[in-house]
Amino acid sequence: MNLFEFTERFPDEASCSKYLREKREEEGVVCSKCGGTKHYWLESMKLWKCAKCSTRMNLRAGTMMEKTKIPLKIWFEIIHLMTSTKKAFSALEMHRQVQTKFYEPIWFIMQKIRITMGKRDAKYKLQGDIEIDDAFFEVVEINNKEDLEELKRGRGSQKQSKVLVMVESVPNPKQENPHKKDRIMGFAKMVVMDDLTATGINYEVGKSISPSSIIVSDGYRSYAGLSQVVEKHIAMVVPQKEAHIKLPWVHTVIANSKRNLLGVHHSIGKQFLQNYLNEFTYKLNRRTFTSDLFDRMIVAGVNDTWN
């Protein structure tokens, strides 16, 4: 759906409300009090009434739009812009595009959408052959000038956040071009880690990857226990100059995500890095989808409430 189609489809607040109501009823409205699934729509009040306990619910209750006063049309415009482009929007640029009075609500809405994207991807596990590696992303965590003197360098630096990257990657025997990768990329997951210990890595891999999968990684010692959570683990000695050959797709994902974050957002707070990675992987995992990502995002926002 391009910009002109979006404008024709949602010209005003009423059209947005009508669409959201239809989507909520398609997915099923659930009473927050008794869990009932049968409701009556009170047109005069724009509310649902539970047939079991008579609890009333407004149009946004139980969605990522709950408890916000921003018009639905602005919500829809932001969702459309975030899902219709391969690249990302900064909150400042989004603020310019939707032309609201204040910047902060737009930043807040975009974070809620990114969290919902992450919740949606968390429902699915990676399967088959998986490339796995860790990466360090530069983040901002400096509150005053005194902190500058305490900064460390290298892997333990406060300016770097640890991220575990997992990418489906299967051999492509039909690839004859020596300048292209001989593997086909599937879906990906990126998880911000407090540390890269074997316990933490095994826990995240267990949540993100099917037990029947085969993991390929470098020889980092914290990966040694991965065979406990998946069917097979292949650890290789990967010289730095050969990383793009032996683990081609995981390093491509790392490089592209870093360029995307640096080019659009320039700097990211440490506590928000996962949200931005959620957006990157959400779009990446749906790069070949023919259906409209706007509709998918609305469905996700209806089913996966933000806390």
C-alpha positions, -999 to 999 in steps of 0.1 A, spaced: 0 0 0 16 32 -11 9 67 3 -19 76 -22 -37 43 -15 -33 49 23 -48 84 20 -78 71 0 -83 43 24 -81 63 56 -92 99 49 -104 107 84 -108 95 120 -141 78 113 -126 55 86 -97 46 110 -122 37 138 -143 16 115 -113 -4 103 -100 -9 139 -134 -21 150 -136 -46 121 -101 -59 128 -108 -63 166 -140 -82 159 -123 -104 134 -96 -113 159 -121 -116 187 -128 -91 215 -120 -106 250 -135 -91 282 -107 -79 305 -128 -87 336 -144 -121 330 -127 -133 298 -159 -135 279 -158 -135 241 -193 -124 232 -199 -86 231 -225 -62 218 -215 -29 201 -231 2 215 -230 25 185 -241 56 204 -213 53 229 -187 36 206 -182 9 232 -184 -29 234 -206 -44 262 -197 -79 275 -227 -102 272 -216 -121 303 -207 -94 329 -218 -62 312 -183 -47 314 -178 -20 288 -147 -17 266 -137 11 244 -122 7 209 -85 9 220 -88 -12 252 -65 -42 252 -44 -30 223 -11 -12 219 -31 20 215 -47 17 249 -46 48 272 -34 71 245 -52 103 234 -34 106 200 -59 103 172 -62 70 154 -54 86 121 -19 96 134 -14 62 148 -23 47 114 0 72 96 30 63 118 23 25 114 21 29 76 53 49 74 72 24 96 60 -7 77 60 6 41 97 14 39 127 -9 41 147 18 60 137 32 93 124 67 103 138 87 132 113 100 157 122 136 147 116 129 110 83 111 119 73 142 139 79 163 108 59 140 86 28 137 108 30 174 119 19 171 155 26 197 181 49 178 203 77 154 196 76 132 227 42 114 220 55 104 185 87 90 200 66 71 226 42 57 199 71 45 178 86 27 208 53 10 215 51 -2 179 87 -15 180 79 -35 212 48 -49 196 70 -60 166 93 -78 190 64 -96 207 51 -107 173 84 -122 162 88 -138 197 59 -161 188 80 -179 162 111 -201 165 139 -204 140 143 -239 124 167 -259 103 203 -248 99 211 -217 120 241 -194 119 248 -178 153 273 -151 164 275 -123 189 280 -86 181 286 -54 200 265 -23 193 275 12 203 250 27 226 246 59 248 248 55 286 266 87 298 247 109 322 274 133 332 310 143 325 323 123 354 313 91 337 337 98 308 366 91 331 352 57 341 346 44 306 364 11 297 376 1 263 370 -30 242 345 -57 249 337 -45 285 330 -9 275 299 7 289 294 22 254 288 -12 239 258 -35 242 261 -73 236 237 -88 211 231 -124 202 223 -128 165 207 -160 150 199 -164 113 184 -193 94 208 -203 66 205 -233 42 228 -244 14 220 -233 -21 235 -259 -45 221 -240 -75 243 -209 -68 270 -208 -95 280 -171 -92 313 -170 -71 306 -135 -60 273 -144 -43 266 -164 -11 262 -201 -16 235 -202 12 199 -189 13 188 -167 42 156 -173 61 144 -156 93 165 -139 119 164 -129 156 185 -104 175 185 -104 213 203 -79 236 222 -98 263 233 -88 297 263 -111 293 275 -137 269 279 -166 293 270 -201 283 239 -201 306 225 -169 291 232 -180 256 216 -214 261 185 -198 276 180 -174 247 187 -201 221 162 -224 238 135 -197 235 144 -187 200 154 -219 181 136 -252 176 153 -281 194 156 -300 161 178 -274 146 215 -275 137 236 -246 148 268 -234 132 290 -210 151 326 -200 157 347 -215 185 337 -190 212 338 -209 245 303 -198 256 288 -217 226 302 -250 239 270 -260 256 246 -254 226 244 -291 219 223 -294 251 195 -273 236 196 -282 199 200 -314 179 235 -306 167 261 -279 172 290 -274 147 318 -251 161 343 -239 136 376 -220 138 367 -188 120 395 -164 112 384 -128 110 391 -125 73 370 -156 66 340 -148 87 319 -136 58 325 -169 40 320 -194 68 291 -175 85 279 -154 56 244 -144 66 248 -137 103 276 -112 95 255 -96 68 226 -91 92 250 -76 118 266 -52 93 233 -41 78 216 -35 112 246 -14 124 245 7 92 208 11 95 209 23 131 239 46 127 226 61 95 191 69 107 192 72 145 229 81 149 229 72 186 206 50 207 201 47 244 212 14 259 177 6 273 161 11 239 184 -9 217 162 -40 217 133 -20 204 152 -7 174 165 -42 167 129 -54 169 120 -31 141 149 -41 119 143 -79 122 105 -75 119 110 -58 84 138 -82 75 118 -113 83 89 -100 61 110 -88 32 94 -113 8 59 -110 20 33 -100 -6 6 -91 19 5 -55 33 26 -51 64 3 -24 76 -26 -48 81 -3 -73 98 9 -46 122 -26 -36 131 -35 -73 138 -3 -76 160 -13 -44 178 -47 -58 185 -35 -91 198 -2 -82 215 -9 -56 241 19 -33 252 28 -30 289 
